[in-house]
Structures are given as structure tokens and as C-alpha cells.
Amino acid sequence: MHEVKVKSILSKNNNMNIYRGCTHGCIYCDSRSKCYNINHAFEDIEVKSNAVELLEDALKRKRNKCMITTGAMTDPYIPLEKELKNTKKCLEIIYKYGFGVSLLTKSDLILRDINLLDKINKKSKCIVQMTLTTYDENLCKILEPNVATTKRRFEVLKEMQKMNIPTIVWFTPILPFINDSKENILGILDYCIDAKVYGIITFGIGMTLRYGSREYFFKNVDKYFDGLKQKYWHTFLASYNITSPNSDKLSRLIRNTCKKNNIIYGTKKVFEYINLYEEKLNTEQFNLFDI
């Protein structure tokens, strides 16, 4: 790891990345793409040492409450967070000033902060977004080697359900010829139904490959899936958007399952919900005899 001081922590859309880089090792990671200008080894985590102070200063000056989102580029619960606790410190600031929060992760380390997330959710709004891609645990360990397995992530979703903290599943990416099977889709959907997730995002049935992430992906494909690299090149050439040949039928399956189980589906609907700030009435402040 290495530390840097940055000038700001929140984007114009109120998203923040406390860290840059990742050690999860997911073979499909788009954040490795050169277009994001990460000018250090991806596993050499860049720690924004003044992130907590910048966040407090920003929230202090905001006129209107809103949702603060995190995890778009780097998981807020990478292993380094266990030691540094910067995500937890930022959550404490968000709670202090009455803002809402939405976190995207693949890590069970989020359970460390579940009581704090519960406090935020009771005061305003907290959403936990969890990426699930692969029902098969052995395949999961190949695709996402250094992070909680899918079953463990499902258990995290169940814990959030017990606390009435709403959850969103990022069912993405779906890798052609690897996890784009009906069996895999149904397994993940069963987890989502059991955990009573509020919504599902897929971004289509496929993946993206561009300079930086492409090389890392194919390096791992060569290692674990004999002959598959050639099949990719034959099928997709050098395309950026890689769409599964099973896209239409799997999209219908997900859409119909969501409709049947009252799960919101689709990027627009889900992001509208994620970005909608809600302040909740604190009933403890009221007493019948005060009225």
C-alpha cells in the first residue's frame, strides 16, 4: 500500500472511492482498464489518507441531504480495511450528519459494521449492494479468488435481511461459455429470492474487455480454461462489449423471475431507488403526552 493526499473525495454524483486498486483478484475486473489511469500496480493499494476529513468537510457544507455511494471502482471492504477502518470512519461521519449510504462489495467484512449500517438505515437510508456472479463455489474461487465465496455473500445478504437493511444484487458480469448457463442463473436467483433482495442489476448478459483488463482476463483464461481464449477470439474478435450467445433467454429468465417475486429489475429502476434519499421519522423523539 501507499498513501496519497487528495483534493476531494466526493464526485459530482456523491460517489466516493476511499481506496484505489484491489487485491480481490477477480479475473474479469474492469477497474484494471488503463482508461482509469491507475498509475501504480493494481494490487498496490492507494490509500487516500485524508478521505475521512474531506468527507466530513463536504457533508458539513452540503445544504441538502443525499445518498453517498461507494464501491464503483474499488471495494470499500478490501482486506486492508480491516486494519485501517477508513470505510467505517466514513460511515460514522455519514451517520453523524444524517446522510444515506449505499455500499457495493463482495466482502463479508461488511458484517463488522452491520450495527452502524442499521443505525444509518433507521435514521435515513442504507443500501447494501452485493455482487454475485457464480453459483458454483469451485468456479467462484477461480473467477474471484481472494474474496468471500458466493455462498458466504448470500449469508451476508441474509444477515442484512434480518436487520431490514435493503439489498441490491449486481448479477454481473456473466462470462460467455463460463457462467452463462441456465443452472448458474437459477442458482443465483434462488439466493436472491431467499435473501429477499430488493433489486437486481445485470447490465446485459455479458462482459466488457478493454486495454488493461483484457490482458489480465485472457492470462487467467489460458491458465484455467483450456482452448477458451481461441473461442473468444473466434466468436467476438476484439470487441469491447462481449454478449453471451444465451443473452436473450437468460434475460427473459431473470426478468420473469424478478417480476414473479416482486424484485425490481433494470438499471434505471434500481439506480433511481439507490439515489433516492429518505429521511425517517425518529419515533423515539415523540411522546403521546407531548402532542
N, C-alpha and C positions, 0 to 999 in steps of 0.2 A: 504493500500500500504506500501511497504518498499523499501528502496534504497540499491543498491549494486554498487560497482565499479568493472568493468570487465577489462580483459586484452586486448580484441579485440572485434570488433563489426561486421566485415565482415567475412563471411565464405569463403572457397576457391572458391565457386561459386558466390561470391559477393552478397550473401543474408544477410539481417540483420533483427534481431528482437529487436526492441528498448525496448519492454516490454516482460515479461513472465507471463503467466496466462491470464485469461479473465473473464469478467463479462457479456458476451452476454447470457450465459445460454443455448446454443444450446444443445439439449438432445443427439445428436449423436457425439459430439466433440471428435475427435481422439486425440487432444492435451492433453486430460486428461490422456492418457495412461501412465502407470508407466515407460515405457521404455524411456521416455523423461527426467526422473529424475528431475521433478519439486518437490523439497523438501519443499514445503510450500503449504498452502491451495490455490487451483486453483484460487479462487476469490480474494486472497490477492496478488495484482499485484506487481510484482518485476520490479522496475524502474531502468534501467541502467543509473545511474546518470551522467556518463562520456561518454555517447554514442555520443553526438554531437562532442566533442573534438576528440574522437577516429576516427570518420568518417572523419573529416577534415584532420587529420594527415594521414590517409590511402589514401585519394584521392589526397592529395598533393604529395605523393610519387609514385603514380601509373604512369607508363610510358605510358600506353595505355588507352584510354577512353573505357568505357564499360557500360553495363546496371547494375544498382543497383536495386535489387529486395527486397521487404519487404512484410511480412504478411504470411509467410509459417507456422509459429507456433502461432503467436498472431496477431490479427488485429491491424494495426497501428493506427486505429481510435477508440479504446476503449474510453468510456466516460471520463476517466482520461486525455486523450489527450487534451480535451477542455480546461483544466486548465493548464497543463504542457507545451503543444505545442512543445514537443520534436520531433514529426514527422515533423511538419512544419519547425523547425530549421534545421533538417537534409535535408529537401527538398531545403532549401536555400543554404546549403553547396553544394548539388548536382548541383544546378543551377550555383553557383559561379565557380565551377571547370569544368563545361561543360560536365558532365556525363548525361546518360539517366537514367530513373527510371521506374519501374513497381510496382504498389501497389495493393495488394489484400485486399479487405474489404467487409463488409456488412453494413457499416455505411454511413449515409448521411452527417456526419461531414466532409467528404472529400470535400464537396462543399465549405467549408470555405477557402480551399486552391486552388480553381479552377483557379484563375488568376495566381498563382505561377506555377501550373501544365501547364497552357497554355504557360508561358514563357519558361519552360523547353522543352516543345514539339516543340516550334518554333526554339529553339537553337539546340536541339539534338533529343530526342525521349522520350515521356511519354506515358505509357500504364496504363489504369485503369482496373483492374480485379475485377469483382463483382460476388459474389456467389448468385445464385438464385436456390432455391430448390422446392418451393411450391407456386403454383398459388393461391390457396385458402387462403385468408387473415386470416381467423379464425384458420386454421390449422397451418399457419405460426407462429401465436402467441403462439402456443403450442410447436412447434419444435424449434423456435428461439425467445424466449420470451422477451429478453431485447435489441432488436436491431431494426433498421428500417424494416418495413414490405416490402414484395416483391414489392408491387406497388410503394412504396417510392424509393426503389432501382432502379426500372425501370425508375422513374423520374430522378434519378441521372444519369443513362446511357444516357438519352435524353439530359440532360444538357451538358454532355461530348461531345455528338454528335454535338451540336451547336457550340462547341469550336474546332471541328475537332480533338479531342483527341481520339485515337483509344481505343476500349474497348474489353475485353475478358470476357465471362461468364463462371464461374465454375458451371456447372449444376450437382452438386454433394453435398451430397450423395442422392441417390434415395433409400428410405427405403422400403423394401418389405412389401406389404399389407398396406402401409400408404400413400405414394405419388408416387407409381409406376403405375399410371393409365394413359391411353391414354389422358384423359381430362387434367390432370396436365401437361403432357409433351407438349401438343399442346398449352396450355396457356402460358407456359414459352417461348416456341419457338415463339409465336406471339409477345411477349415482345421483344425478341432478334431481330426479323425481323424489328419491328417498330423502335427500337433504332439503327438499322444498326450496330450491333456489328460485329467486325472483325472476331472473332473466338469463338468456344465453346469447352470446355473440359468436359468429363463425367467420366473418369477413370472407365468405365464399368457402368452397371446399377445395383447398389447395394451399399454396405457399408462395413466398417471394424469394427470388435469388438475384442478388446483385453483387457487384465487386466487393470483396471482403468476406461477406457471408457465404457466397457461392464456393469459394475455395475451401473454406472450413467444412462446409457440408459435404462436398464430394470427397474430401480426405477421409471423413468418417464413413461415408457410404462405401468407399473402397475397402475400408477396414472390416465392416460388419455385414455388408450385403453384396455378395459376390455377383458381378455382372450387372448390377443395377445402375451403375454410373453410365454405362453404354446405353442402357434402355432409356434413361433420362435424356441423354443427348439425341438419341434417335427419335424420341417422341416429342420433345419440347425444344430442341436446338438450344439457342442461347437466350430463351425468353426470360423476361423478368417475372411476369405473373405465370405461375405454374398451376394449371387447373386439373384436378383429378378427372379421369375419364368417367368416374362414378358420380360426378358432381350433381347432376340433376336428380337422380334417385335418392342420394343421400340428403340433399337439401330438402326434398319433399318429406323424407322420413323425420328429419329434425323439426321442420315446420309443423307437421301434423302432430307430432308428439307434444310439442310445446303448446299447441292450441288445445289439445285434449287435456293437458294437465295445468292449464292456466299459468304457463310460464311465458313471459314476454320474450319475443324473438325479433331480432333485427337490430342493426347498428343504430339507426335513427331513434327507435323507441327506447333502447337501452341507454344510450347516451343522454337522451332527454331526462330520463329518470336519475342517472348518475349526477347530472349537473344541476338538478333542481334542489335548491337549499330549502330545508324545512326546519322551522323553529318550533319546538314542542312546549306546550304549556306545562310549567312546573307546578304540579298539583300540591306539592309539599308547602308551597308559599301561601296557600289559601286555607282558610278555616271557615267552616259554616257560620260561626258566630261573628266573623269579620265582615260578613256581607250585610 
